[in-house]
Amino acid sequence: MDLHLGGKTAIVTGASKGIGRAVARLLAEEGCHLHIASRTEADLAALAEEIRGKHQVNVTIHPMDLGLSGQPEALAEAAGDVDILVNNAGAIPGGSLDKVDEETWRHAWNLKVFGYVNLTRAVYARMKARGGGSIVNVIGTAGERQDFNYVAGSAGNASLMAFTRAMGSDSAKDNIRVVACNPGMIETERLVTLLQNAAKNKGLDPADWRQMTSHLPFGRPGTAAEVADLVAFLASDRASYISGTVVTIDAGQAARGNLF
């Protein structure tokens, strides 16, 4: 299916690894020019070189911490007019309320929650002036299946789900769609590390971490490429009547009523 993305320009945050990297690769394959951002300049540079070697698209890197005041606005200004924004940067640490202090909580939300909000604010204004666009927020299933031991992430993801629905409920008047996806357990570097530690705690060889995923639908975690497929579709005109919606991509795990 042609997603009609050729010649469009996209911002992808958190693009140096995992889902963000997969999204950047796929959008480039579809013909999108890219502005990719993360805190890791070396990884961004390597990704940009890889993409330029495979596809005839422009790639601009933006090494920055979008959790810092003024940085989302600086990224929007540097990128200029874009057709697509993919908010993906951020990793909120686990822990119960007594384990996550205020400083840690605020630092995490500055990137994952306020980073999304502030970059959306800046890019939305430009999209509105230009005549339209699409915004895709990559959030996470903890927002719909809350976890006592992931309280900061559960609350942050739930707030971003509400933010997406609120923005997308009336953004059509500006010819802008605001949508989101909630990935479940996806095989990223971070998940593999967590599962290796979990395997070790159970007395298993960390190399056997896949045993920790046998309970999942299809007996495996999802892949970053599978999430990227959804993000690219949601960002494209093929999803032209979808706004204010959060799509879960977890093979049905959340619908089971338990995450583990």
N, C-alpha and C positions, 0 to 999 in steps of 0.2 A: 504494500500500500504506500503510495506517495503521500507523505505528510505535508507537502507543500512548504517546507521550511527553507528551501534553497534561497540564499541571498538575505535571509533574516539575520538579525544580530541578537545575541543572548548574553546575559550575565549569569554565570554560575558561581555560587559561593561554596566554600568548602570543597574546592575542586581538586585538591592535591591528592586525595585518596578516596577509596571506598565508593559510595554512591555518587558523590559529586564528580569524581574522575570518570566514572562510567557514563554519567549524563553528558559531560563535556565531549567525550569520545563519540557518543552516538549523535549528538547535535551536529558535530563537525562532519560526521559521515553523511548526515542529511543535508549538508550544505550551509550550515549556520556559521557566521562569523562569531567569534567568542571573545568575551572579557571574563577571564577566570581569576578568582580571588581565593586566597587562603593565607595562613600565617607562615607557610613554609615556602620560601622563595625557590629553593633548589628543586623541590618536587614540582612546583608550577612550571619552572623553566624546562624541566625534563618532559613534562606532559605537552607543553607547547611545541617543543622540538619534534616530539613523536607525531603530533597531529599535523604539523606543517609538512612533515615528510610523507604523509599519506593523503592529505586532502588539500584542495585549492581554496583554503579559507584563511582569513586573517585571525590571528590569535594574539591577544594582548594580556600580559600577566599583571596582576595587582597584588603584590605581597603586602598584606595589611591585617590588622586585628580589628575585625568589624565589631568587636565588643567595646572598643574604645570610643569615647565621645567624638563625634565629628567624622569618624571614618566611613560610616555608611553614606553620608552625604558626599564625602570626597570621592568615593567609588562611583556614585551616580554621576557626579560632575565629570569625572575622568572618562567614563564610558560614553557619555552623551546620549544620543537617541538610540534606544534599543526596543526591540519588539517583544522580547521575552526576558523575564527575571525568574531564575530558579534559586530560591532561598534554601540553602542546605547546610550552611556552616553551623557547627556547634555540637558539643558533647557534654551533657549534664551528668555529673557523677551520681552514682548510686548511694544509698544510705537512708536510714530512717531519720525522723525529725531531730532526734537527739544526736545524730552523727553528722548532720550537715549544718554547719554553723552559718550565721548570716553572711559573712564575707564570702564563703564558698558559694552559697546560694546566689548572691547578687552577681558574682563574677560569672557564673554559669549562665544566668538569665540575661546578662548584658549582651552575650553573644547569641544564644539560641532564641531568646524571646525578643528583647529590645533590638537586637541586631536585625531580626526579620522585620519588626515593626518600623524601625527607622529607615531601613533600606527601601521597604515598600513605600513608605511616605514619599521619599525623595524620587523614586523611579515612577511611582504612580502619577505624580504631578507632571513629569515629562511625557509620559505616555498619553495623558489626557490632553495636553497641549498639542501633541503630535497627531492624535486621532485614534489611539487605541493600542492594545497590546494584551499580553497574557502574563500572569504571575502564578507560579507554582511553588507552594510551600511544602518541603519535605519534612514531615513531623515525626510520627512514630506511634505505635499502637498503645503505648503507656497512657496516652491521652484518653483512650476509650476503655482501657482495662487497667485501672489504677492499682498501684502497688505500694504497700506500706513501706517497703524497703527501697523504693525509688520515688520518694515523695516529691523531691524537687523536679524530677523529670516528668512525673505524672501530672503535676500541677502546671508545669511549663507547657507541656504538649497539649493539655486540655485548653489552656488559654490561647494557644496558636490555632487550635481547631475552631474555637469561638471567633477568633480574629478573622480567620479565613471565611467563615460563614457570614459574619457581619459585613465584611468588605464585599464579598462576592454577591451578597443579596441585592445590591443596588449599583454595582459597578458597571452594569450593562449600559447605563445612561451615558457613560463615558467611553463606550465601546471597548471596555476592558473586562477580561475575565480573571477572577481570583479563585483558584482551586488549590487543593492539597492532596497529598497522598500520605498514608500512614504505613510505612514498612514495618513488618514484624521482625522476626529473627533473620537477618541478612548476613551472609558470609562476607564480612569485612575484616580488616586487620584487628579492629577493636574486639569484635565478637570472638574471633579465633583466640585471642589472648585471654578473654574472659573464660572461654570454654576449656582452654588448656589448664587454667588455674582451677577450674571446677573439677576437671578430671583428676588433677593432682590431689585435691582435697578429698577425693573419694578413693584415693589409693591407686589410681590408674596411671599409666604412662601418659604424660601430657600429649604425646604424639597420637594417642588414641582419642583425641577430643571429639571426633565425630560420633563416638558412642553416646555422647551427651545430647545428641540431636535426634536419636532414633524415635523419640516420642512425637516428633513433629509431623505434620501432614507431608506425605511423600517421603518421610523418613530423612529429611534433610532441611537445612536452612535455605532461604531463597538466595539468589545471586544479585549482585549490584547491577548486572546487565538487565535482569528482569525488572528491577525498579526503574532503570533508565528507560526501558521501553514504555512504561506507563507514563513517566514524566514527559517524554517526548510527545506522546499522543495527547496528553492533557494540554501541553503548550501549543499544540498545532491547531490549525483551522478545522481539522477533523473532529475536534471536540468543541465546535463553535457554539453549541447550546448548553455547555456545561459551565456553571459558575456557582460559587457558594457551596461547593460540594467537597467532602473529604472522602477519598477512595482508599479503602484498606487493602493492602497487598501483603497477605500473610498466609495464603493457602487455606484459610478458614480457622486458623489457630485461635484467634480471639473469640470467634463464635462458639468454640467449645466450652467456654466459661472458665478456662484456666490457661495460663501461659506456659506452665511447666508440667 
